[in-house]
Amino acid sequence: MKTNRIICALLACNLVAAPVFASDIVQKLFPKSAMQQAHKAAPSQAARGDFTDFSGNWTGFCAYMGFRFPLDLALVNTASYLRIDGVEYGIGKLDTRATTDTYQSVVNHTAVEWNADMTRIVFRNVALSKENGEPYSHESTAFDLGVNHFTFALEKEALNIRGYTLTLPGLAPADEAADLECTLHRQ
């Protein structure tokens, strides 16, 4: 019984220690002060409330890879967060979410930040998705990586969303990025 406790304790320590050692090298290679200087927003603007407010219900159309489709968004934002259809993203933070259903498993890492003058919100996202196969199947299913970059901007009372996505199907090299363009109007 004592041996089982020792083994469990060692395994638990390893689960905690391994990620710490892995992140140590990242901290050494990319010092915190250098990372902070690389993307510093002016806190005085946020304190003054001097930022673009995207809040509202928006409706319009998007164009992506030759397709045109309708898009409705409910947005609420402050200087420190953006809520899209009830899902909140901290501005200046890295948000990680994972979902799994019968057909697919997806992990998203999303960074949402202001541009320098706090007039645009910039999204950077990396998504890893895996089609789920049948249990105990030896069949290979799709394993894809997507890299997305887009901005929200208000121009002439319209919400413009512009960006691109680069998809690496099966983790193979991609041909080129696909552009996304949306124009929405406040309802």
N, C-alpha and C positions, 0 to 999 in steps of 0.2 A: 504494500500500500504506500509506504514511504517512497519507494522508487517511482511509482506513478506520479506522485506529487512533484518530485524533483524533475521528472521529464516534462510534466505540464508547465512547471515554472520556467524551465529552460526554453521551451517552445514559446511561451508568452513573452519572455525577454527578447527572444529572437524576432518576434513579430513587431515589437516596439523598436528594438535597436536597429534592425536592417533598414527601415525607412529613414531613420535619423542619420545613419552613415551615408545613405544614398543622397540625402539632401545636403549633407555637409559639403560635398564636392561642388554642388551647385552654388552654395553660398560663397565658397572660396573663389570660384570662377567669376561669379557675378555679384560683387559686393552690393549690399543693400543701398549704400549711399549713391553708387553709380546708377543703380536701377531707379532710384527715386529721382535723380536729376534727369534721367532720360525721358520721363513722362510726368512732369510736374504741372498741375493746373493751378491757376492763381486763386488761392483761397479767398482773397479779398473780394473777387467778383461774386463768388458764391455767397459770402457773408452779406453783400449788398443786395442780393437777389438779382444780380445782373447776369441772367442766363436765359436762354430761349425756353419758353414753356410750350411743350408739345401736347399738353393735356387736351383731351377732347375725344369725340367719336369721329372717326375718319372713314370715308368710303371712296373707292376708286378702282383703278385697274393697274395691273402689272404686266410686264412683258419679260419673258424668260425663255430662251432657247426656241424662239419662233412661236411660242404660245402666248396668248393674251388671256388673263384670268382676273376675275373680280377679287378684291381684297377689302375687308372691313376690319378696322382696328379700334380698340378702346385703349387710349393712352392716358396715363397719369404720371407726371414727373415733378421732381424737385431738383435741387442742385446735387443731391446725393443718391437718388434712385430713379429708375424708370420702370413703370409697371405697364406691361403689354397684355391686354386681355386677362388681367388678374395675376399674371406671373411677374414677380418682382426681380429686377436685376440691380445690384448695387453698382453705382457708377464708380469706377476706379478699382473695382474688385474683380477677381476671377471667380466665375460661377460655374460649378460642375454639377451636372444632372445626368442621371441614368434612368432609362426606361426599358422595360421588357414587356412584350406581349406575346401572343401565340406565334406571330410571324417574324418579329424582328426585335433585336436588342440594340440600343443606341446609347452611347456616352457622348455628351456634349460638354466642351470646355469653352466658355464664352467670356470675353473681356469686353466691358462696355465703358467707354471713356468720353469725356468732352474733348473737343478740339481746343486749341489755345485760347480763343476768345469766347468759348462756351456758347457758340451759336449752332453747333452741329453735335450730334451724338454719333460716335463711331463704334461699330460692332466688329469684333474679330472673333471667329468661331472655328473650332476644330471639332469635327464629328466623326466618330468611329462607329460604323454600323455592321451588324452581322445578321444575315437572314438565318432564322432558326430552322434547323432540320428536324426530321422526325426523331423521336427518342431511339437510341441504340442504332441509328442509321450510320452507315459508313460513307454516305453521300456528302460530297463537299458542297457547301453553300457559300453565297457571296459574302465577302468581307471587304468593306469599302471604307475609304477615308475621304472626307470632304473638308476643304478649307474655304471659309467664307469671310468676306469683308464687305461691309456696307455702311452707309451713313444715312442719318435722318437729318433733313434740313427743311426749314420753312422758307419758301420763295413765293412771293406774291400771293399770300394766303393759302398756298397749296403745300402739303407735306410731300416732299420728294424723297424717295428712298432709292439710292443708287449704290450699286456694288457689283461684285462678281463672286462666282463660286468656282472652285477647282475641284473636280472629283477624280479620285484615283480608284477606279473600279478594280476590285481584286488586289488592291495595293500596287497595281502596275503603273508605270509612268502615264501621265495624262497628256492629252493632245494640247488643249488650251483651256483657258478659263472661259466661262459663260457669263455674260453680263446680265444683270437684273436691273430693271427700271420700273418704278412705281410712281404714280401721281395720284394722291388722295386729297379729298376736300372735306372740310369739317361739316358735319351734319347739323 
